[in-house]
Amino acid sequence: MVVSAQTKRFIKLQVLQGQLKTAREVHDKLMELRYRISYKTAINVLKSMNFFAAIKVKKPLLTAKHMKRRLAWAKKHQNWTTDDWRRVVFSDETKVNIWGSDGYNNLNLY
């Protein structure tokens, strides 16, 4: 079964909006839409719409510059008293992962 033009437009919109990020997700969505196609065919559908995959570049969690700045900050504040720290407002609005990310995607469509 060939994927219809309407379904291709739907898939393209989903990819552009970030709803589908990998070829596997596109394949799963097509299977959900009752297209009985192989994973390779799903990749070919993406290629026909000018979407290609690239392996994500791994970046260091912290650069040497970041580590140096954090150490300098810690040394500067290591002798603060409890009263000093009471004047600081901590915000939990920024999430920081120390050992990696919450999810793993090694391919991104573009």
Biopython code that builds the backbone (N, CA, C, O; Angstrom):
import numpy as np
from Bio.PDB.StructureBuilder import StructureBuilder

atoms = [
    (1, "MET", "N", (0.845, -1.180, 0.000)),
    (1, "MET", "CA", (0.000, 0.000, 0.000)),
    (1, "MET", "C", (0.890, 1.243, 0.000)),
    (1, "MET", "O", (1.812, 1.350, 0.809)),
    (2, "VAL", "N", (0.621, 2.152, -0.881)),
    (2, "VAL", "CA", (1.371, 3.397, -0.974)),
    (2, "VAL", "C", (0.759, 4.401, 0.006)),
    (2, "VAL", "O", (-0.456, 4.428, 0.198)),
    (3, "VAL", "N", (1.593, 5.209, 0.611)),
    (3, "VAL", "CA", (1.125, 6.220, 1.560)),
    (3, "VAL", "C", (0.498, 7.370, 0.772)),
    (3, "VAL", "O", (1.101, 7.894, -0.166)),
    (4, "SER", "N", (-0.706, 7.752, 1.160)),
    (4, "SER", "CA", (-1.440, 8.793, 0.433)),
    (4, "SER", "C", (-0.792, 10.166, 0.622)),
    (4, "SER", "O", (-0.040, 10.393, 1.569)),
    (5, "ALA", "N", (-1.102, 11.062, -0.296)),
    (5, "ALA", "CA", (-0.585, 12.433, -0.216)),
    (5, "ALA", "C", (-1.091, 13.116, 1.053)),
    (5, "ALA", "O", (-0.364, 13.891, 1.674)),
    (6, "GLN", "N", (-2.324, 12.832, 1.434)),
    (6, "GLN", "CA", (-2.898, 13.419, 2.650)),
    (6, "GLN", "C", (-2.131, 12.947, 3.885)),
    (6, "GLN", "O", (-1.845, 13.737, 4.784)),
    (7, "THR", "N", (-1.803, 11.662, 3.924)),
    (7, "THR", "CA", (-1.047, 11.125, 5.058)),
    (7, "THR", "C", (0.359, 11.706, 5.082)),
    (7, "THR", "O", (0.890, 12.002, 6.152)),
    (8, "LYS", "N", (0.964, 11.871, 3.914)),
    (8, "LYS", "CA", (2.299, 12.479, 3.853)),
    (8, "LYS", "C", (2.274, 13.901, 4.405)),
    (8, "LYS", "O", (3.187, 14.306, 5.126)),
    (9, "ARG", "N", (1.224, 14.662, 4.066)),
    (9, "ARG", "CA", (1.106, 16.027, 4.601)),
    (9, "ARG", "C", (0.972, 15.991, 6.120)),
    (9, "ARG", "O", (1.559, 16.812, 6.824)),
    (10, "PHE", "N", (0.194, 15.031, 6.618)),
    (10, "PHE", "CA", (0.011, 14.880, 8.064)),
    (10, "PHE", "C", (1.345, 14.556, 8.739)),
    (10, "PHE", "O", (1.693, 15.156, 9.756)),
    (11, "ILE", "N", (2.087, 13.606, 8.169)),
    (11, "ILE", "CA", (3.388, 13.209, 8.729)),
    (11, "ILE", "C", (4.347, 14.397, 8.695)),
    (11, "ILE", "O", (5.053, 14.656, 9.668)),
    (12, "LYS", "N", (4.371, 15.114, 7.578)),
    (12, "LYS", "CA", (5.263, 16.272, 7.450)),
    (12, "LYS", "C", (4.956, 17.307, 8.530)),
    (12, "LYS", "O", (5.871, 17.844, 9.154)),
    (13, "LEU", "N", (3.687, 17.586, 8.749)),
    (13, "LEU", "CA", (3.280, 18.543, 9.777)),
    (13, "LEU", "C", (3.718, 18.066, 11.158)),
    (13, "LEU", "O", (4.209, 18.858, 11.962)),
    (14, "GLN", "N", (3.542, 16.774, 11.434)),
    (14, "GLN", "CA", (3.931, 16.210, 12.725)),
    (14, "GLN", "C", (5.441, 16.332, 12.946)),
    (14, "GLN", "O", (5.886, 16.639, 14.052)),
    (15, "VAL", "N", (6.223, 16.093, 11.897)),
    (15, "VAL", "CA", (7.684, 16.200, 12.004)),
    (15, "VAL", "C", (8.089, 17.658, 12.227)),
    (15, "VAL", "O", (8.916, 17.948, 13.092)),
    (16, "LEU", "N", (7.514, 18.565, 11.456)),
    (16, "LEU", "CA", (7.867, 19.982, 11.574)),
    (16, "LEU", "C", (7.472, 20.564, 12.929)),
    (16, "LEU", "O", (8.135, 21.472, 13.431)),
    (17, "GLN", "N", (6.400, 20.049, 13.522)),
    (17, "GLN", "CA", (5.961, 20.523, 14.840)),
    (17, "GLN", "C", (6.709, 19.838, 15.977)),
    (17, "GLN", "O", (6.523, 20.185, 17.144)),
    (18, "GLY", "N", (7.556, 18.864, 15.640)),
    (18, "GLY", "CA", (8.330, 18.184, 16.672)),
    (18, "GLY", "C", (7.595, 17.037, 17.344)),
    (18, "GLY", "O", (8.085, 16.484, 18.329)),
    (19, "GLN", "N", (6.424, 16.668, 16.829)),
    (19, "GLN", "CA", (5.668, 15.556, 17.405)),
    (19, "GLN", "C", (6.334, 14.214, 17.085)),
    (19, "GLN", "O", (6.323, 13.296, 17.905)),
    (20, "LEU", "N", (6.904, 14.114, 15.903)),
    (20, "LEU", "CA", (7.624, 12.909, 15.480)),
    (20, "LEU", "C", (9.071, 13.303, 15.241)),
    (20, "LEU", "O", (9.354, 14.165, 14.409)),
    (21, "LYS", "N", (9.994, 12.673, 15.970)),
    (21, "LYS", "CA", (11.396, 13.087, 15.902)),
    (21, "LYS", "C", (12.308, 12.064, 15.252)),
    (21, "LYS", "O", (13.418, 12.406, 14.845)),
    (22, "THR", "N", (11.875, 10.834, 15.144)),
    (22, "THR", "CA", (12.730, 9.800, 14.570)),
    (22, "THR", "C", (11.956, 9.023, 13.515)),
    (22, "THR", "O", (10.726, 9.056, 13.473)),
    (23, "ALA", "N", (12.693, 8.330, 12.672)),
    (23, "ALA", "CA", (12.060, 7.488, 11.659)),
    (23, "ALA", "C", (11.238, 6.387, 12.323)),
    (23, "ALA", "O", (10.195, 5.993, 11.803)),
    (24, "ARG", "N", (11.699, 5.893, 13.459)),
    (24, "ARG", "CA", (10.952, 4.860, 14.193)),
    (24, "ARG", "C", (9.591, 5.400, 14.631)),
    (24, "ARG", "O", (8.583, 4.702, 14.527)),
    (25, "GLU", "N", (9.561, 6.638, 15.118)),
    (25, "GLU", "CA", (8.292, 7.248, 15.526)),
    (25, "GLU", "C", (7.363, 7.427, 14.329)),
    (25, "GLU", "O", (6.154, 7.227, 14.445)),
    (26, "VAL", "N", (7.921, 7.801, 13.187)),
    (26, "VAL", "CA", (7.115, 7.951, 11.971)),
    (26, "VAL", "C", (6.556, 6.595, 11.562)),
    (26, "VAL", "O", (5.380, 6.486, 11.217)),
    (27, "HIS", "N", (7.389, 5.568, 11.599)),
    (27, "HIS", "CA", (6.932, 4.218, 11.256)),
    (27, "HIS", "C", (5.805, 3.781, 12.183)),
    (27, "HIS", "O", (4.789, 3.255, 11.729)),
    (28, "ASP", "N", (5.987, 3.999, 13.474)),
    (28, "ASP", "CA", (4.953, 3.621, 14.447)),
    (28, "ASP", "C", (3.648, 4.369, 14.181)),
    (28, "ASP", "O", (2.568, 3.787, 14.285)),
    (29, "LYS", "N", (3.741, 5.657, 13.837)),
    (29, "LYS", "CA", (2.541, 6.452, 13.546)),
    (29, "LYS", "C", (1.841, 5.925, 12.298)),
    (29, "LYS", "O", (0.614, 5.833, 12.267)),
    (30, "LEU", "N", (2.611, 5.579, 11.268)),
    (30, "LEU", "CA", (2.014, 5.025, 10.052)),
    (30, "LEU", "C", (1.342, 3.680, 10.336)),
    (30, "LEU", "O", (0.280, 3.387, 9.788)),
    (31, "MET", "N", (1.954, 2.875, 11.182)),
    (31, "MET", "CA", (1.340, 1.598, 11.565)),
    (31, "MET", "C", (0.035, 1.859, 12.328)),
    (31, "MET", "O", (-0.949, 1.140, 12.153)),
    (32, "GLU", "N", (0.039, 2.878, 13.161)),
    (32, "GLU", "CA", (-1.161, 3.279, 13.908)),
    (32, "GLU", "C", (-2.281, 3.695, 12.951)),
    (32, "GLU", "O", (-3.460, 3.463, 13.218)),
    (33, "LEU", "N", (-1.892, 4.313, 11.834)),
    (33, "LEU", "CA", (-2.857, 4.755, 10.826)),
    (33, "LEU", "C", (-3.227, 3.625, 9.863)),
    (33, "LEU", "O", (-3.827, 3.859, 8.815)),
    (34, "ARG", "N", (-2.864, 2.413, 10.232)),
    (34, "ARG", "CA", (-3.200, 1.184, 9.498)),
    (34, "ARG", "C", (-2.458, 1.009, 8.172)),
    (34, "ARG", "O", (-2.936, 0.314, 7.276)),
    (35, "TYR", "N", (-1.299, 1.636, 8.054)),
    (35, "TYR", "CA", (-0.433, 1.367, 6.910)),
    (35, "TYR", "C", (0.464, 0.211, 7.305)),
    (35, "TYR", "O", (1.229, 0.330, 8.262)),
    (36, "ARG", "N", (0.393, -0.880, 6.610)),
    (36, "ARG", "CA", (1.222, -2.050, 6.899)),
    (36, "ARG", "C", (2.469, -1.972, 6.016)),
    (36, "ARG", "O", (2.547, -2.590, 4.954)),
    (37, "ILE", "N", (3.429, -1.198, 6.488)),
    (37, "ILE", "CA", (4.650, -0.986, 5.716)),
    (37, "ILE", "C", (5.855, -1.305, 6.584)),
    (37, "ILE", "O", (5.772, -1.338, 7.811)),
    (38, "SER", "N", (6.963, -1.536, 5.925)),
    (38, "SER", "CA", (8.201, -1.827, 6.654)),
    (38, "SER", "C", (8.826, -0.524, 7.150)),
    (38, "SER", "O", (8.465, 0.573, 6.725)),
    (39, "TYR", "N", (9.765, -0.691, 8.055)),
    (39, "TYR", "CA", (10.516, 0.456, 8.573)),
    (39, "TYR", "C", (11.255, 1.151, 7.432)),
    (39, "TYR", "O", (11.305, 2.380, 7.376)),
    (40, "LYS", "N", (11.826, 0.362, 6.527)),
    (40, "LYS", "CA", (12.565, 0.913, 5.384)),
    (40, "LYS", "C", (11.641, 1.754, 4.497)),
    (40, "LYS", "O", (12.050, 2.798, 3.990)),
    (41, "THR", "N", (10.417, 1.308, 4.314)),
    (41, "THR", "CA", (9.456, 2.080, 3.523)),
    (41, "THR", "C", (9.135, 3.403, 4.209)),
    (41, "THR", "O", (8.978, 4.426, 3.543)),
    (42, "ALA", "N", (9.036, 3.386, 5.532)),
    (42, "ALA", "CA", (8.797, 4.625, 6.280)),
    (42, "ALA", "C", (9.953, 5.599, 6.054)),
    (42, "ALA", "O", (9.737, 6.799, 5.889)),
    (43, "ILE", "N", (11.174, 5.079, 6.049)),
    (43, "ILE", "CA", (12.344, 5.923, 5.777)),
    (43, "ILE", "C", (12.256, 6.502, 4.366)),
    (43, "ILE", "O", (12.555, 7.677, 4.154)),
    (44, "ASN", "N", (11.848, 5.678, 3.407)),
    (44, "ASN", "CA", (11.707, 6.151, 2.030)),
    (44, "ASN", "C", (10.625, 7.227, 1.911)),
    (44, "ASN", "O", (10.767, 8.168, 1.130)),
    (45, "VAL", "N", (9.553, 7.088, 2.679)),
    (45, "VAL", "CA", (8.503, 8.115, 2.697)),
    (45, "VAL", "C", (9.097, 9.436, 3.191)),
    (45, "VAL", "O", (8.835, 10.493, 2.616)),
    (46, "LEU", "N", (9.896, 9.372, 4.255)),
    (46, "LEU", "CA", (10.537, 10.581, 4.785)),
    (46, "LEU", "C", (11.483, 11.193, 3.758)),
    (46, "LEU", "O", (11.501, 12.409, 3.569)),
    (47, "LYS", "N", (12.267, 10.348, 3.098)),
    (47, "LYS", "CA", (13.196, 10.853, 2.080)),
    (47, "LYS", "C", (12.445, 11.515, 0.935)),
    (47, "LYS", "O", (12.905, 12.514, 0.381)),
    (48, "SER", "N", (11.278, 10.957, 0.576)),
    (48, "SER", "CA", (10.494, 11.543, -0.514)),
    (48, "SER", "C", (9.971, 12.932, -0.151)),
    (48, "SER", "O", (9.621, 13.722, -1.027)),
    (49, "MET", "N", (9.922, 13.218, 1.149)),
    (49, "MET", "CA", (9.487, 14.538, 1.617)),
    (49, "MET", "C", (10.691, 15.409, 1.981)),
    (49, "MET", "O", (10.537, 16.451, 2.618)),
    (50, "ASN", "N", (11.874, 14.983, 1.580)),
    (50, "ASN", "CA", (13.128, 15.708, 1.833)),
    (50, "ASN", "C", (13.492, 15.818, 3.305)),
    (50, "ASN", "O", (14.065, 16.819, 3.733)),
    (51, "PHE", "N", (13.159, 14.786, 4.083)),
    (51, "PHE", "CA", (13.614, 14.683, 5.464)),
    (51, "PHE", "C", (14.732, 13.655, 5.501)),
    (51, "PHE", "O", (14.628, 12.582, 4.907)),
    (52, "PHE", "N", (15.786, 13.993, 6.195)),
    (52, "PHE", "CA", (16.919, 13.094, 6.319)),
    (52, "PHE", "C", (17.311, 13.002, 7.782)),
    (52, "PHE", "O", (16.941, 13.862, 8.582)),
    (53, "ALA", "N", (18.047, 11.979, 8.131)),
    (53, "ALA", "CA", (18.435, 11.770, 9.526)),
    (53, "ALA", "C", (19.909, 12.085, 9.714)),
    (53, "ALA", "O", (20.721, 11.939, 8.801)),
    (54, "ALA", "N", (20.230, 12.520, 10.921)),
    (54, "ALA", "CA", (21.618, 12.778, 11.287)),
    (54, "ALA", "C", (21.821, 12.331, 12.721)),
    (54, "ALA", "O", (20.937, 12.497, 13.561)),
    (55, "ILE", "N", (22.961, 11.777, 12.994)),
    (55, "ILE", "CA", (23.277, 11.356, 14.356)),
    (55, "ILE", "C", (23.572, 12.594, 15.183)),
    (55, "ILE", "O", (24.336, 13.467, 14.773)),
    (56, "LYS", "N", (22.952, 12.656, 16.356)),
    (56, "LYS", "CA", (23.188, 13.790, 17.244)),
    (56, "LYS", "C", (24.632, 13.792, 17.716)),
    (56, "LYS", "O", (25.193, 12.747, 18.044)),
    (57, "VAL", "N", (25.217, 14.965, 17.745)),
    (57, "VAL", "CA", (26.581, 15.114, 18.233)),
    (57, "VAL", "C", (26.545, 15.113, 19.753)),
    (57, "VAL", "O", (25.788, 15.868, 20.365)),
    (58, "LYS", "N", (27.363, 14.265, 20.357)),
    (58, "LYS", "CA", (27.429, 14.241, 21.815)),
    (58, "LYS", "C", (28.271, 15.411, 22.287)),
    (58, "LYS", "O", (29.358, 15.670, 21.771)),
    (59, "LYS", "N", (27.746, 16.107, 23.273)),
    (59, "LYS", "CA", (28.452, 17.254, 23.825)),
    (59, "LYS", "C", (28.798, 16.957, 25.276)),
    (59, "LYS", "O", (28.065, 16.235, 25.951)),
    (60, "PRO", "N", (29.897, 17.501, 25.759)),
    (60, "PRO", "CA", (30.241, 17.266, 27.164)),
    (60, "PRO", "C", (29.200, 17.894, 28.077)),
    (60, "PRO", "O", (28.636, 18.945, 27.772)),
    (61, "LEU", "N", (28.957, 17.234, 29.199)),
    (61, "LEU", "CA", (27.992, 17.763, 30.153)),
    (61, "LEU", "C", (28.447, 19.118, 30.675)),
    (61, "LEU", "O", (27.663, 20.066, 30.721)),
    (62, "LEU", "N", (29.697, 19.208, 31.063)),
    (62, "LEU", "CA", (30.281, 20.472, 31.509)),
    (62, "LEU", "C", (31.623, 20.655, 30.817)),
    (62, "LEU", "O", (32.422, 19.722, 30.727)),
    (63, "THR", "N", (31.857, 21.847, 30.339)),
    (63, "THR", "CA", (33.155, 22.129, 29.740)),
    (63, "THR", "C", (34.151, 22.444, 30.851)),
    (63, "THR", "O", (33.766, 22.638, 32.004)),
    (64, "ALA", "N", (35.411, 22.493, 30.502)),
    (64, "ALA", "CA", (36.449, 22.836, 31.481)),
    (64, "ALA", "C", (36.193, 24.237, 32.047)),
    (64, "ALA", "O", (36.416, 24.483, 33.233)),
    (65, "LYS", "N", (35.728, 25.139, 31.204)),
    (65, "LYS", "CA", (35.422, 26.506, 31.635)),
    (65, "LYS", "C", (34.293, 26.502, 32.674)),
    (65, "LYS", "O", (34.367, 27.207, 33.681)),
    (66, "HIS", "N", (33.247, 25.701, 32.421)),
    (66, "HIS", "CA", (32.138, 25.596, 33.380)),
    (66, "HIS", "C", (32.635, 25.075, 34.722)),
    (66, "HIS", "O", (32.285, 25.609, 35.775)),
    (67, "MET", "N", (33.456, 24.024, 34.674)),
    (67, "MET", "CA", (33.957, 23.418, 35.913)),
    (67, "MET", "C", (34.803, 24.411, 36.708)),
    (67, "MET", "O", (34.708, 24.484, 37.933)),
    (68, "LYS", "N", (35.625, 25.168, 35.995)),
    (68, "LYS", "CA", (36.487, 26.153, 36.652)),
    (68, "LYS", "C", (35.641, 27.229, 37.335)),
    (68, "LYS", "O", (35.912, 27.620, 38.471)),
    (69, "ARG", "N", (34.617, 27.697, 36.629)),
    (69, "ARG", "CA", (33.742, 28.730, 37.197)),
    (69, "ARG", "C", (32.963, 28.206, 38.407)),
    (69, "ARG", "O", (32.803, 28.923, 39.395)),
    (70, "ARG", "N", (32.484, 26.981, 38.337)),
    (70, "ARG", "CA", (31.747, 26.403, 39.466)),
    (70, "ARG", "C", (32.646, 26.248, 40.689)),
    (70, "ARG", "O", (32.233, 26.530, 41.814)),
    (71, "LEU", "N", (33.864, 25.801, 40.460)),
    (71, "LEU", "CA", (34.805, 25.634, 41.567)),
    (71, "LEU", "C", (35.126, 26.990, 42.204)),
    (71, "LEU", "O", (35.179, 27.108, 43.428)),
    (72, "ALA", "N", (35.338, 28.003, 41.371)),
    (72, "ALA", "CA", (35.627, 29.347, 41.893)),
    (72, "ALA", "C", (34.445, 29.859, 42.717)),
    (72, "ALA", "O", (34.639, 30.460, 43.774)),
    (73, "TRP", "N", (33.230, 29.624, 42.240)),
    (73, "TRP", "CA", (32.037, 30.063, 42.971)),
    (73, "TRP", "C", (31.943, 29.333, 44.313)),
    (73, "TRP", "O", (31.654, 29.946, 45.340)),
    (74, "ALA", "N", (32.186, 28.024, 44.296)),
    (74, "ALA", "CA", (32.102, 27.232, 45.533)),
    (74, "ALA", "C", (33.143, 27.690, 46.551)),
    (74, "ALA", "O", (32.845, 27.808, 47.740)),
    (75, "LYS", "N", (34.364, 27.948, 46.081)),
    (75, "LYS", "CA", (35.420, 28.408, 46.994)),
    (75, "LYS", "C", (35.074, 29.772, 47.584)),
    (75, "LYS", "O", (35.337, 30.036, 48.757)),
    (76, "LYS", "N", (34.485, 30.631, 46.764)),
    (76, "LYS", "CA", (34.117, 31.968, 47.219)),
    (76, "LYS", "C", (33.048, 31.902, 48.316)),
    (76, "LYS", "O", (33.033, 32.743, 49.215)),
    (77, "HIS", "N", (32.172, 30.924, 48.247)),
    (77, "HIS", "CA", (31.043, 30.845, 49.175)),
    (77, "HIS", "C", (31.187, 29.761, 50.244)),
    (77, "HIS", "O", (30.252, 29.537, 51.012)),
    (78, "GLN", "N", (32.322, 29.094, 50.312)),
    (78, "GLN", "CA", (32.449, 27.966, 51.245)),
    (78, "GLN", "C", (32.389, 28.371, 52.720)),
    (78, "GLN", "O", (32.026, 27.551, 53.563)),
    (79, "ASN", "N", (32.730, 29.590, 53.038)),
    (79, "ASN", "CA", (32.731, 30.028, 54.437)),
    (79, "ASN", "C", (31.499, 30.841, 54.819)),
    (79, "ASN", "O", (31.475, 31.470, 55.876)),
    (80, "TRP", "N", (30.491, 30.832, 53.978)),
    (80, "TRP", "CA", (29.274, 31.563, 54.294)),
    (80, "TRP", "C", (28.586, 30.942, 55.505)),
    (80, "TRP", "O", (28.620, 29.728, 55.702)),
    (81, "THR", "N", (27.974, 31.780, 56.295)),
    (81, "THR", "CA", (27.230, 31.309, 57.471)),
    (81, "THR", "C", (25.789, 31.011, 57.067)),
    (81, "THR", "O", (25.366, 31.302, 55.948)),
    (82, "THR", "N", (25.059, 30.434, 57.988)),
    (82, "THR", "CA", (23.642, 30.158, 57.743)),
    (82, "THR", "C", (22.886, 31.450, 57.460)),
    (82, "THR", "O", (21.990, 31.478, 56.617)),
    (83, "ASP", "N", (23.244, 32.512, 58.160)),
    (83, "ASP", "CA", (22.590, 33.807, 57.930)),
    (83, "ASP", "C", (22.859, 34.335, 56.516)),
    (83, "ASP", "O", (21.975, 34.916, 55.886)),
    (84, "ASP", "N", (24.080, 34.128, 56.026)),
    (84, "ASP", "CA", (24.393, 34.537, 54.649)),
    (84, "ASP", "C", (23.479, 33.807, 53.659)),
    (84, "ASP", "O", (22.929, 34.421, 52.744)),
    (85, "TRP", "N", (23.326, 32.508, 53.849)),
    (85, "TRP", "CA", (22.527, 31.700, 52.926)),
    (85, "TRP", "C", (21.038, 32.019, 53.026)),
    (85, "TRP", "O", (20.300, 31.823, 52.060)),
    (86, "ARG", "N", (20.593, 32.503, 54.167)),
    (86, "ARG", "CA", (19.173, 32.866, 54.318)),
    (86, "ARG", "C", (18.796, 34.060, 53.437)),
    (86, "ARG", "O", (17.620, 34.251, 53.127)),
    (87, "ARG", "N", (19.766, 34.848, 53.038)),
    (87, "ARG", "CA", (19.494, 36.011, 52.186)),
    (87, "ARG", "C", (19.467, 35.652, 50.701)),
    (87, "ARG", "O", (19.248, 36.516, 49.852)),
    (88, "VAL", "N", (19.690, 34.386, 50.397)),
    (88, "VAL", "CA", (19.713, 33.934, 49.004)),
    (88, "VAL", "C", (18.360, 33.324, 48.649)),
    (88, "VAL", "O", (17.795, 32.552, 49.424)),
    (89, "VAL", "N", (17.851, 33.675, 47.483)),
    (89, "VAL", "CA", (16.609, 33.084, 46.998)),
    (89, "VAL", "C", (16.985, 32.034, 45.961)),
    (89, "VAL", "O", (17.606, 32.342, 44.944)),
    (90, "PHE", "N", (16.602, 30.791, 46.233)),
    (90, "PHE", "CA", (16.862, 29.715, 45.287)),
    (90, "PHE", "C", (15.611, 29.477, 44.452)),
    (90, "PHE", "O", (14.496, 29.467, 44.974)),
    (91, "SER", "N", (15.799, 29.291, 43.188)),
    (91, "SER", "CA", (14.683, 29.038, 42.279)),
    (91, "SER", "C", (14.792, 27.625, 41.742)),
    (91, "SER", "O", (15.880, 27.161, 41.398)),
    (92, "ASP", "N", (13.657, 26.944, 41.672)),
    (92, "ASP", "CA", (13.669, 25.591, 41.124)),
    (92, "ASP", "C", (13.140, 25.581, 39.690)),
    (92, "ASP", "O", (12.688, 24.547, 39.198)),
    (93, "GLU", "N", (13.196, 26.723, 39.029)),
    (93, "GLU", "CA", (12.671, 26.809, 37.678)),
    (93, "GLU", "C", (13.627, 26.241, 36.634)),
    (93, "GLU", "O", (13.205, 25.958, 35.513)),
    (94, "THR", "N", (14.872, 26.073, 36.967)),
    (94, "THR", "CA", (15.842, 25.525, 36.031)),
    (94, "THR", "C", (16.165, 24.103, 36.433)),
    (94, "THR", "O", (16.532, 23.829, 37.575)),
    (95, "LYS", "N", (16.022, 23.202, 35.473)),
    (95, "LYS", "CA", (16.305, 21.799, 35.728)),
    (95, "LYS", "C", (17.700, 21.495, 35.190)),
    (95, "LYS", "O", (18.014, 21.817, 34.044)),
    (96, "VAL", "N", (18.519, 20.884, 36.008)),
    (96, "VAL", "CA", (19.877, 20.528, 35.609)),
    (96, "VAL", "C", (20.062, 19.039, 35.826)),
    (96, "VAL", "O", (19.815, 18.529, 36.919)),
    (97, "ASN", "N", (20.494, 18.345, 34.792)),
    (97, "ASN", "CA", (20.810, 16.926, 34.907)),
    (97, "ASN", "C", (22.313, 16.788, 35.074)),
    (97, "ASN", "O", (23.081, 17.274, 34.244)),
    (98, "ILE", "N", (22.729, 16.135, 36.132)),
    (98, "ILE", "CA", (24.154, 15.979, 36.391)),
    (98, "ILE", "C", (24.751, 14.891, 35.502)),
    (98, "ILE", "O", (25.838, 15.069, 34.954)),
    (99, "TRP", "N", (24.054, 13.772, 35.356)),
    (99, "TRP", "CA", (24.604, 12.627, 34.619)),
    (99, "TRP", "C", (23.777, 12.288, 33.395)),
    (99, "TRP", "O", (23.219, 11.193, 33.330)),
    (100, "GLY", "N", (23.676, 13.163, 32.443)),
    (100, "GLY", "CA", (22.998, 12.844, 31.193)),
    (100, "GLY", "C", (21.618, 13.467, 31.109)),
    (100, "GLY", "O", (21.199, 14.223, 31.986)),
    (101, "SER", "N", (20.927, 13.133, 30.038)),
    (101, "SER", "CA", (19.619, 13.729, 29.795)),
    (101, "SER", "C", (18.508, 12.797, 30.259)),
    (101, "SER", "O", (18.762, 11.672, 30.691)),
    (102, "ASP", "N", (17.276, 13.278, 30.166)),
    (102, "ASP", "CA", (16.120, 12.475, 30.544)),
    (102, "ASP", "C", (15.782, 11.440, 29.476)),
    (102, "ASP", "O", (15.202, 10.396, 29.774)),
    (103, "GLY", "N", (16.137, 11.729, 28.265)),
    (103, "GLY", "CA", (15.800, 10.826, 27.175)),
    (103, "GLY", "C", (16.966, 10.672, 26.237)),
    (103, "GLY", "O", (17.940, 11.422, 26.301)),
    (104, "TYR", "N", (16.860, 9.689, 25.361)),
    (104, "TYR", "CA", (17.948, 9.435, 24.433)),
    (104, "TYR", "C", (17.395, 9.404, 23.026)),
    (104, "TYR", "O", (16.561, 8.556, 22.709)),
    (105, "ASN", "N", (17.834, 10.296, 22.192)),
    (105, "ASN", "CA", (17.536, 10.290, 20.765)),
    (105, "ASN", "C", (18.865, 10.364, 20.046)),
    (105, "ASN", "O", (19.605, 11.336, 20.195)),
    (106, "ASN", "N", (19.169, 9.343, 19.270)),
    (106, "ASN", "CA", (20.430, 9.445, 18.559)),
    (106, "ASN", "C", (20.227, 9.904, 17.120)),
    (106, "ASN", "O", (21.197, 10.164, 16.408)),
    (107, "LEU", "N", (18.969, 10.004, 16.686)),
    (107, "LEU", "CA", (18.704, 10.493, 15.341)),
    (107, "LEU", "C", (17.701, 11.625, 15.401)),
    (107, "LEU", "O", (16.711, 11.549, 16.129)),
    (108, "ASN", "N", (17.947, 12.649, 14.656)),
    (108, "ASN", "CA", (16.986, 13.738, 14.525)),
    (108, "ASN", "C", (16.654, 13.910, 13.059)),
    (108, "ASN", "O", (17.536, 13.836, 12.203)),
    (109, "LEU", "N", (15.394, 14.137, 12.768)),
    (109, "LEU", "CA", (15.002, 14.403, 11.391)),
    (109, "LEU", "C", (15.151, 15.888, 11.128)),
    (109, "LEU", "O", (14.858, 16.719, 11.987)),
    (110, "TYR", "N", (15.601, 16.203, 9.949)),
    (110, "TYR", "CA", (15.688, 17.611, 9.567)),
    (110, "TYR", "C", (15.365, 17.747, 8.108)),
    (110, "TYR", "O", (15.379, 18.855, 7.573)),
]
sb = StructureBuilder()
sb.init_structure("model")
sb.init_model(0)
sb.init_chain("A")
sb.init_seg("    ")
for serial, (resi, resn, name, xyz) in enumerate(atoms, 1):
    if name == "N":
        sb.init_residue(resn, " ", resi, " ")
    sb.init_atom(name, np.array(xyz, "f"), 0.0, 1.0, " ", f" {name:<3s}", serial, name[0])
structure = sb.get_structure()
